[in-house]
Structures are given as structure tokens and as C-alpha cells.
Amino acid sequence: MRKLVLAAALFAATASVSQAETIRVGMSGGYFPFTFVKQDKLQGFEVDVLDAVAQETGDEVEYVTMSFSGLVGALESNRIDTIANQITITPEREAKFAFSQPYVIDGAQVVVKKGNEGEITGPESLKGRTVAVNLGSNFEQLLRDLPYAGEIDIKTYESNLEQDTALGRVDAFVMDRVSATQVIKETPLPLALAGEPFSEIRNALPFRNNEEGKALRDRVDAALTKLKENGKLSEISQKWFGADITK
């Protein structure tokens, strides 16, 4: 069966073609620097991590791109085998999926138009504000769990939440601190961090919660352990962020 695949396959040097399996990895391809397309090439931190995992397991990896909001449904319907797109472990997701060990430790971050960081200083000052989050991400739920959530007007976006914040169409947006820092660094938009991270985020790879999914999870998890022990995971993090976000 033909698959819509943007980027490609990697085998471990010690594995034969007959031994290799194909791991279908879903990602949005639109979340710099974790997964993005540049000059028609899918790249980013998540791509490098999964390529390194494939080298350890001897499997082939296929990257299947789609909108972020469609990734969970694709995993549930067996169109992909896992998601590598900064998937945060939450109680709701743990009840549905078998997760690998965390490979990114981060925090939720409020971002505002530059010059407004004195007025909006963190989540407690979002009361009465319009706040954007990526559609399908866990940041909407993080905001709704705040004791004053009823006073926050939450808007979900597929894209352009950074632009709308810079233009004043919304008062702020919330994403993970690592991505927010990179966006501010790379974009010409006048944006600034507002306060400190307000929730720890642990990112991991989800698999279907059945025998096959758990077996694949265990194989990938063993590879992640090796990558942490031999320093490769830290090396990939340093390449993309100039810091180790994996612990």
C-alpha cells in the first residue's frame, strides 16, 4: 500500500533488510525547531532523535506529515505507529496510550508582544486576556486547569499564533519554553517571554496500548536509554538548542 511520506529511511549498519521493520512516525512538519520543512527537507530535533532510535533498533522509519490536530486520530486508527511532535504526557493520554520514557523536560511559557512583558508577567496576569494555543496541544488544558481559567479567553490556532500576538490580535500565546525561546530568536516578530514557566512538561513517544504497540514501545524505549547513556541524545539537543533539554 502506498504511503504519503515526506522523508525517509534509515537502517542500522548491523541489521539486515529482512530484520528491519517500518516504524511510521507522525509529525506536523511545522513546529520549529522540533519538526519543520526547509528547502523541501523534513528536519529538526525530533527527526534526528527518531533517526538515532532507528540506528539503534535496526528499523526503517517513515515520516508521515499531517496537521498536528490529526496526529492522535491517525495513531488511534493505525495509520501511524507513534507521534514525534513534542507530545506531552498527561493523565488522559496515559490512560489511552503506552508511552516511552520522557526524552524532553520543559515548561509551559507565556509569550507576549515585546514591550508588554511588564504588564503580562506570567499566567496569573492572563485574567481578562485573550490567549492563543496550538490546536490539539495540551496547553489549552493547562490553561483550563488554572483556578482563574474562567477569566481567560482561550483561542486555538493551527498556525500564526505568533504573528497574531505580535500584531495585537491576541494578548499572548502559550507554548513550551524551549520552542518559544527559539521562535523569539529566529523570527523578526517583536515577541518576548513573560515570566517563568508555570508547569513542567515531559515529552515522550505514544504508542497504541495493545500487545504490538507495547512491544514496539519497549524496543524504542531501550534505544532511548542507550542514546541517553552514550550521550547521543544530549548531542542532538545541543545541536538544535545549544542546551540539553533531555533531562
KAMO-V198717 format. One record per run of one state. SS is the DSSP state (2 for helix, 1 for strand, 0 for the rest). FROM is the first residue (numbers start at 0). LEN is the number of residues. Records with the same first field share a line. If there is no record, write none. Layout:
SS = FROM-LEN, FROM-LEN
//
This chain:
0 = 0-6, 7-14, 27-2, 31-3, 38-2, 43-1, 57-2, 65-2, 76-5, 83-4, 88-2, 99-4, 113-9, 126-3, 134-4, 144-4, 151-1, 157-3, 166-5, 186-4, 194-5, 203-2, 208-2, 229-2, 241-6
1 = 6-1, 21-6, 29-2, 34-4, 40-3, 59-6, 81-2, 87-1, 96-3, 103-10, 129-5, 152-5, 171-5, 190-4, 199-4, 205-3
2 = 44-13, 67-9, 90-6, 122-4, 138-6, 148-3, 160-6, 176-10, 210-19, 231-10
//
